[in-house]
Amino acid sequence: MLAEEPELSITGVDLGRGQIARAQKKNRGPEVTYILGDAARTDLPSGSFDRVLIGLALHEMARSIRLAVLREARRLCAPEGRVLAIEHGRPVTWASRLLRGLWWFFWIPGNPEVPTSRDLQEHGLENEMRECGLKVIERYTTQPDWIEAFSAVPSVQALGTAQEF
């Protein structure tokens, strides 16, 4: 859908060959570039993107990897740009937590997303973004409150290193 926007160029990064192949089948335009690689270490130029989007992937990562991906998103984002992270929300009510857990198969023994999802919920995406040098400026929540998104700007002071930009 983003690729249909005029004069918009997109770079997608993923570790999975299958994910890249699937995305290439959907979007073949010259404005879309795909990189098979690690989102925590892209080797792309610092500050080279107006927008950095992380969509429903962080909950699958151990905390150390999540933080590395968020730091890389901050590094890639232009000083006036935005980082948007979309992730599983933190349901407020017991009923909402139960329904979400059933719907997303959290009840299946051995589901590999359960420990990393719980860890993300315990630390909080907004807190982790702040920890990685991002200043959250907006929060969006779906109804029911199963998905949340945070829009953030790079905070130059947060990491304390001038060489980041």
N, C-alpha and C positions, 0 to 999 in steps of 0.2 A: 504494500500500500504506500509506503514512504517513497519507493522508487518511482511512483507515478507523479510525484511533485516536480514541477519544472525547475530546472537549474539546481537540483539537489543531488549531491554526490554522497554515496553511502559506502562505508567500509565495514564489512562484517568479519568478525574474528571468532573462530571456534576451534576447539581441539579435535572435534569429531569429523572425520571425512564424510560420514553419512549425513551429518547436519549441513555441511557445506554443499554437498551434492544436491540435497533436497532444496536448499535455498537457491542454488544456481538454476534448477529447473523452474522454480517459481519466478525468478527475476533475472532475466538475461540481458538487460539493458547495459549500455556502456557506462552509465552513471553508478553502477554497483560493482564493487571490488570485494572479493572474498579472500581471506587469509586463513590458511590452516595453521593455527598457532595458539599460543598461550596468552589469554587475555591479561594475565598478570605481568607479562613481559613481551610487549608487542614489537619493540624496536622501531615504532613509528615516532616521528618527531614530536617533541613536547609542544603543547599548546596549539596543535594543528587541527583541532576539531571544535566547531561551534557548539555541537551537542554530542554527548556521549550517553548512550542508552544501554542499560543492563536490565534485561528482561527475564524474570523468573528463572534465574540460574544460581544466584547466591545461596539459596537454601540447600543446594546440592553439594556445597563446598565446606570443607573444614574451615574453621575460623581463620587460621593463618593464611589460607588461600583467598578467602573472602576479602580480608584486609589488603592483601597484595593486589587483588583485582580493583578494589576501590581506590587504592593509591595510584594505580596505573590510570584509572579513569580520570582522576584528578590531574595527573601529569599531562595527559593527552588533551584535556579541556583547555581551550583558550581562556585567558583571564576574564573576559566578559561572557564566556560561554556558560553552559548549564550541563550538569550531570543529572540524569533521570534514572532512578533505580526503582523497578517495579518488583514486588515480592509478595510472598504470603503475608497476610496481615496478622495482627494480634487481636483476635476476636475478644470482645469485651465480655460477652455473656457466656455462661456455661453451655447453654443450648447451642449457641453459634459454634463454640469450640467442638462440641460433640458432632454436630452435623458436618462441619468441615472435615473433621478427622475421618468420618465414615465415607464421605464423598471422595476424599483424596487418598483413600486406602491406607491411612496411617495405622490401621488395625492389623494389617497383614504382618505376621511375624517375619523378621529379617528385612523389612523394607529399609533400603539403605538411606533413604531421605529422612527417616525419623530422627536419628541423632543430630544430623546437621541442621535440620529444620528447627528442632527444639533449641539447639545452641543459638541459632540466629534469633529466635523468639526471646530467649533469655537475655541476650546482649542488646537486642533492639537494633534494627537497621539504621535508624536515625543516629543512635549513639555511635555505631561503627563508622558511619559516614563522617561524623564529626571527628572521630579519632584519626581518620585518614586525611584530614585537611579540607573537608568540605563543609560549607555552611548551608544548612537546610533552610530554604526560603518558603517552601510550600509543601503541604502534605495532602494527598488525595486518598480517599477510601471508597471502595465499592460497597454496595448494599446487596447482600449481607457483607459484613466487614471481613471478608476473606482475603482480599487483595488490597495492598496499599502501595502508594508511589510517593517518592520524595524527589523534589526538584531542589538542586543545590548548586551553589557557585563555589569555585575554588577559593579557599581562604589562604592567602599568601602567608599570613602570620602563623597559621595553625601548625605548619610543619617546621617553621623556623629556619628554612634553608633557602637562600636567595637563588641558588642554582637551579631550582625546580622550574623557573620560568626564564 
